[in-house]
Amino acid sequence: MTRITHPYVRDAKGAVLRPATWAEALDKAALGLRTVRDTHGGRAFGLFSCSKSTNEMNFAAQKFARVVMGSNNIDSCNRT
């Protein structure tokens, strides 16, 4: 098995993956998240974080979900 060393993107639905720059891949990811939020609202987005992450990372993740995505759909395995 070969390790992936750079990001891949699709230009259209069902299109073949092609190599891309990190900037292009992040832009496409941001556009996808923005489209979901703007089309369906914050309730269409959910975030799951892990108890093995630091408190700071879990805080940043919940801040992203609440402030950027407008979602309260946040869960983690911290309660177990």
Backbone as a ProteinNet text record, in pm:
[ID]
protein_1_A
[PRIMARY]
MTRITHPYVRDAKGAVLRPATWAEALDKAALGLRTVRDTHGGRAFGLFSCSKSTNEMNFAAQKFARVVMGSNNIDSCNRT
[TERTIARY]
85	0	90	53.5	131.1	69	152.1	106.7	69.1	-41.3	-82.9	4.7	66.4	160.8	109.5	-4.5	-63.3	-214.6	-288.8	-434.7	-485.6	-605.6	-675.3	-811	-861.2	-993.5	-1066.9	-1200.5	-1284	-1332.5	-1328.1	-1378	-1529.1	-1589.6	-1734.4	-1778.7	-1907.9	-1960.5	-1932.1	-1871	-1838.7	-1710.4	-1648.1	-1523.7	-1410.5	-1308.5	-1191.9	-1114.6	-1059.3	-976.2	-849.2	-806.2	-681.9	-599	-466.8	-381	-410.1	-397.3	-423.7	-324.4	-319	-237.7	-316	-245.5	-313.4	-411.1	-373.1	-461.2	-591.5	-580.3	-699.8	-788	-727.4	-803.7	-875.4	-807.6	-871	-982.6	-962.6	-1068.7	-1192.5	-1172.8	-1286.8	-1357.9	-1281.9	-1342.1	-1422.8	-1365.6	-1435.9	-1563.7	-1555.7	-1674.1	-1782.6	-1743.4	-1840.5	-1909.4	-1833.1	-1892	-1982.8	-1938.4	-2017.6	-2148	-2141	-2260.2	-2363.2	-2318.9	-2410.4	-2474.5	-2394.2	-2447.3	-2546.5	-2510.5	-2596.5	-2722.9	-2715.5	-2830.1	-2925.7	-2870.7	-2953.2	-2950.3	-2866.4	-2856.5	-2761.7	-2736	-2641.8	-2681.3	-2811.6	-2856.6	-2812.1	-2769.1	-2723.5	-2579.8	-2513.6	-2372.9	-2362.3	-2278.1	-2250.3	-2101.9	-2055.3	-1913.2	-1894.8	-1803.7	-1770	-1622.6	-1591	-1451	-1417.7	-1290.9	-1243.5	-1187.9	-1209.4	-1157.8	-1005.7	-944.3	-797.6	-735.1	-818	-768.9	-749	-671.6	-651	-777.4	-789.2	-901	-904	-785.9	-777.8	-830.7	-797.3	-844.7	-996	-1048.9	-1193.8	-1264	-1204.9	-1262.2	-1266	-1155.6	-1150.2	-1252.4	-1269.2	-1365.1	-1508	-1543.7	-1679.8	-1701	-1597.6	-1608.4	-1634.6	-1562.5	-1583.3	-1727.4	-1776.8	-1912.9	-2015.8	-2000.1	-2099.5	-2089.9	-1969.1	-1952.6	-1949.9	-1871.1	-1855.6	-1972.7	-2009.7	-2113.9	-2253.7	-2264.9	-2395.6	-2467.9	-2393.2	-2450.9	-2427	-2526.9	-2510.3	-2496.2	-2484.6	-2472.2	-2327	-2290.1	-2152.7	-2156.8	-2072.9	-2067.6	-1922.4	-1896.6	-1764.1	-1777	-1671.4	-1673	-1619.1	-1618.9	-1566.5	-1651.2	-1777.3	-1866.6	-1856.6	-1779.4	-1772.5	-1661.8
-117.6	0	124.6	222.3	344.4	455	531.9	643	762	828.9	949.6	1065.3	1132.8	1240.7	1379.3	1387.9	1518.1	1500.4	1610.5	1598.9	1569.9	1515.9	1491	1560.1	1605.6	1667	1611.9	1628.1	1596.2	1727.4	1740.5	1860.9	1860.5	1744.8	1733.2	1603.9	1595.6	1476.3	1353.5	1254.6	1132.3	1137.2	1254.5	1266.8	1193.6	1163.7	1095.7	1192.2	1139.2	1221.7	1263	1385.4	1433.8	1501.3	1500.6	1567.6	1717.9	1777.7	1921	1979.3	2109.6	2176	2176	2199.4	2207.4	2324	2436.2	2553.6	2521.6	2455	2420.2	2322.1	2222.1	2122.8	2186.2	2273.8	2341.1	2433.9	2502	2587.8	2506.9	2389.8	2304	2251.2	2215.6	2168.4	2280	2400.4	2514.5	2546	2540.4	2565.3	2460.9	2335.9	2231.1	2253	2286.5	2313.3	2435.9	2540.8	2663.9	2637.4	2556.7	2525.2	2450.1	2352.4	2277.7	2371.7	2454.5	2547.4	2645.5	2704.7	2806.1	2746.4	2624.1	2559.5	2499.2	2431.5	2354.2	2405.2	2502.7	2554.5	2473.7	2524.5	2461.8	2323.4	2293.9	2162.1	2049.9	2083.6	1981.5	1939.9	2006.2	1978.6	1920.7	1821	1764.1	1741	1744.2	1727.5	1629.8	1538	1442.9	1459.2	1476.8	1487.7	1372.4	1357.6	1241.7	1283.2	1200.2	1229.7	1221.6	1158.6	1151.5	1280.1	1367.9	1500.1	1585.9	1690.9	1782.3	1864.1	1920.8	2010.4	2126.8	2176	2289	2251.5	2130.9	2087	2066.6	2005.2	1988.8	2123.4	2219.7	2354	2419.1	2410.2	2468.8	2402.8	2271.7	2199.9	2244.7	2256.4	2300.2	2445.8	2529	2669.4	2677.2	2594.4	2590.6	2551.7	2445.7	2399	2506.2	2570.8	2668.2	2801	2856.2	2990.7	2990.8	2902.1	2902.9	2833.7	2715.7	2637.6	2664.3	2728	2757.9	2633.7	2536.5	2408.5	2379.7	2321.7	2269.8	2118.5	2059.5	1914.5	1874	1866.5	1836.2	1721	1622.6	1508.3	1465.1	1395.8	1340.5	1218.8	1143.6	1025.8	1060.2	1188.3	1231.2	1179.7	1154.2	1116.5	970.5	891	747.4	717.1
0	0	0	-80.5	-93.2	-9.7	53.8	136.5	48.9	81.3	8.1	54.3	-40.3	-5.5	-40.3	-106.8	-140	-152	-142.9	-148.3	-289.7	-295.7	-421.6	-415.7	-529.9	-538.2	-659.4	-658.1	-774.3	-833	-963.9	-1028.6	-1042.8	-1057.2	-1071.1	-1004	-975.1	-909.9	-995.9	-936.7	-1006.8	-1087.7	-1093.5	-1170	-1097.5	-1171.3	-1116.3	-1026.8	-919	-831.4	-904.7	-879.3	-938.1	-830.4	-844.3	-747.2	-743.8	-625.6	-609.2	-509.3	-504.3	-402.8	-271.5	-161.9	-32.4	-30.9	-89.1	-91.7	-165.6	-279.9	-356.9	-279.3	-217.9	-142.8	-23.2	48.1	162.2	116.9	4.2	-50.4	-86.3	-148	-184	-59	43.4	168.1	234.1	238.7	298.4	220.3	88.4	6.3	33.6	48.6	78	212	315.1	446.9	441.3	374.8	362.2	287.3	182.6	104	187.5	265	352.5	452.9	517.3	617.9	556.7	442.2	381.6	320.3	272.3	209	311.7	412.2	504.7	648.3	679.2	814.5	900.9	1020.5	1111.9	1158	1156.3	1202.9	1110.5	989.6	894.5	920.1	1012.6	1042.6	1182.1	1198.5	1328.9	1344.9	1467.6	1493.1	1608.9	1593.3	1698.6	1731.6	1858.4	1899.1	1993.1	2021	2096.2	2232.2	2331.2	2464.8	2470.6	2373.3	2371.1	2319.2	2262.3	2221.1	2345.2	2330.4	2443.4	2466.6	2586	2615.6	2518.1	2483.3	2391	2252.3	2206.4	2075.7	2076.1	2182.5	2193.1	2203	2273	2282.3	2144.4	2069.2	1934.8	1843	1854.7	1771.5	1800.4	1929.1	1961.2	1924.6	1934.1	1891.4	1742	1663.8	1519.3	1488.3	1552.9	1526.4	1561.1	1676.1	1720.7	1646.2	1636	1580.6	1428.1	1368.8	1223.5	1154.9	1203.9	1137.8	1193.2	1307.8	1365.7	1414	1464.5	1503.4	1651.1	1714.6	1850.4	1848.9	1731.3	1717.1	1739	1866.7	1904.8	2004	1981.2	2071.4	2087.2	2194.6	2217.2	2306.3	2316.2	2402.5	2541.3	2576.6	2706.7	2822.7	2799.9	2909.5	2948.9	2873.9	2904.6	3002.5
[MASK]
++++++++++++++++++++++++++++++++++++++++++++++++++++++++++++++++++++++++++++++++

